[in-house]
Amino acid sequence: MLTNRQIFLQFLSQTSPTPLMLEIVRAEGIFMIGPDGTKYMDLISGVSVSNVGHCHPQVVKAIKEQADKYLHLMVYGEIIQSPQVKYAERLIGLLPPELNSCYFVNSGSEAVEGAMKLAKRFTGRSRIFSFNNSYHGSTQGALSVQGSELYRNSFRPLLPDVFQLDFNDVHSLNRIDKNTACVIVEPVQAEAGIIMPENNFLSELKSKCRATGALLIFDEIQTGFGRTGSLFALNKFNVVPDILLLAKALGGGMPLGAFISSTEIMNSLVSNPVLGHITTFGGHPVCCAAGLASLDIIINENLVESCSSKSAVFKSELKHPLIAEIRGEGLLLAVKLKKPGYIKYVISHAPDYGLILDYFLFCNDAFRIAPPLTISYGEISLACTQLIKLLDDAMNNERE
Ligand SMILES: Cc1ncc(COP(=O)(O)O)c(C=O)c1O
């Protein structure tokens, strides 16, 4: 009989030559647990998903209760489903008034696809700008706006009339013009290695979009739901986009995405043609029930408020000669090492120290720390102690 490990390698398609290859049988709070009972502290939240930790009892209860009532009923937008409407109402109540119409999909990439279609349809224009080193997903439209030529190049032809600007470079914003349908931006660039917007970059971007009639799309798929120390990054930077994209933590551990805009903009998908965007499973009732329960936990347990002080503990306790810098805000951190050569060693040996870490797609000299927001102060201290031992190990092994 084949082991799960063998089946994983033989029958599951792989796109990474070096998968983590940990077998997990259970997950609870900030821990994933292996078949022999070994506990691994999840310091990445699978990436920025498990903001309320794994299998939070309230989320599991909401899933079970909804599963007892109904699963899939009908394609999106036809039947009034209580988890969907309750979640949309709750989300919109927490957002600026301009963002008052929510379209649920299944994933982040789908939210990106829907938003780009919406912007093209509303403006009647085709040009799209994104930013170098941005990540917006792997479908062809999302890939077209990905900020890495290495990833785009092998899959051409992609969407035409798409161009990249430089994040934090106000001068590059002059390329946004009256042919531009939209500009898509991560308010904090995540896969670039946690790059914060500088000065008034996001408000300058918003002004440029206003002046040219281009729609501004914020991809908050990673930054949403408290991750950077405010409920959404748009609150932190006080810039309201025309379209907001959510996924990852939106579903509380279940697959869910959304693009959210004004009713006026969103209505352009209703006619000419009708059904301008269709999804079978988008806004699945079980996922919406889980997402709503997760959002309630984030609000009721004040997880957003504690995020910044938890971040400060990581920054003050994580001191080591190999660390060049800890970037980021809230619990979306990049630990930059003095030599990129250590990164692979550190990430691949993290499980030996009871930790799960991860790479960034477009930053080879840093690893990610983005634990569940429910992590306790004691658990952060433990994580830092283990990380320091791991870094000592890496240093002693002199990986260059
Ligand atoms: C900022 C951002 N946008 C979009 C996506 C794509 O989301 P999904 O993997 O759910 O399609 C990701 C995924 O990592 C992301 O980090």
The ligand as an SDF file (V2000), in Angstrom:
LIG
                    3D

 16 16  0  0  0  0  0  0  0  0999 V2000
   -2.7120   39.9110   -3.0490 C   0  0  0  0  0  0  0  0  0  0  0  0
   -3.2900   38.6570   -3.6700 C   0  0  0  0  0  0  0  0  0  0  0  0
   -4.2060   38.7810   -4.6470 N   0  0  0  0  0  0  0  0  0  0  0  0
   -4.7520   37.7030   -5.2280 C   0  0  0  0  0  0  0  0  0  0  0  0
   -4.3920   36.4220   -4.8580 C   0  0  0  0  0  0  0  0  0  0  0  0
   -5.0120   35.2260   -5.5350 C   0  0  0  0  0  0  0  0  0  0  0  0
   -5.8830   34.5840   -4.6820 O   0  0  0  0  0  0  0  0  0  0  0  0
   -6.3010   33.0480   -4.9430 P   0  0  0  0  0  0  0  0  0  0  0  0
   -5.0760   32.2280   -4.7020 O   0  0  0  0  0  0  0  0  0  0  0  0
   -7.4020   32.8060   -3.9530 O   0  0  0  0  0  0  0  0  0  0  0  0
   -6.7810   32.9680   -6.3390 O   0  0  0  0  0  0  0  0  0  0  0  0
   -3.4380   36.2530   -3.8510 C   0  0  0  0  0  0  0  0  0  0  0  0
   -3.0090   34.9110   -3.4340 C   0  0  0  0  0  0  0  0  0  0  0  0
   -2.0030   34.6980   -2.8140 O   0  0  0  0  0  0  0  0  0  0  0  0
   -2.8680   37.4010   -3.2420 C   0  0  0  0  0  0  0  0  0  0  0  0
   -1.9350   37.3040   -2.2820 O   0  0  0  0  0  0  0  0  0  0  0  0
  1  2  1  0
  2  3  1  0
  2 15  2  0
  3  4  2  0
  4  5  1  0
  5  6  1  0
  5 12  2  0
  6  7  1  0
  7  8  1  0
  8  9  2  0
  8 10  1  0
  8 11  1  0
 12 13  1  0
 12 15  1  0
 13 14  2  0
 15 16  1  0
M  END
$$$$
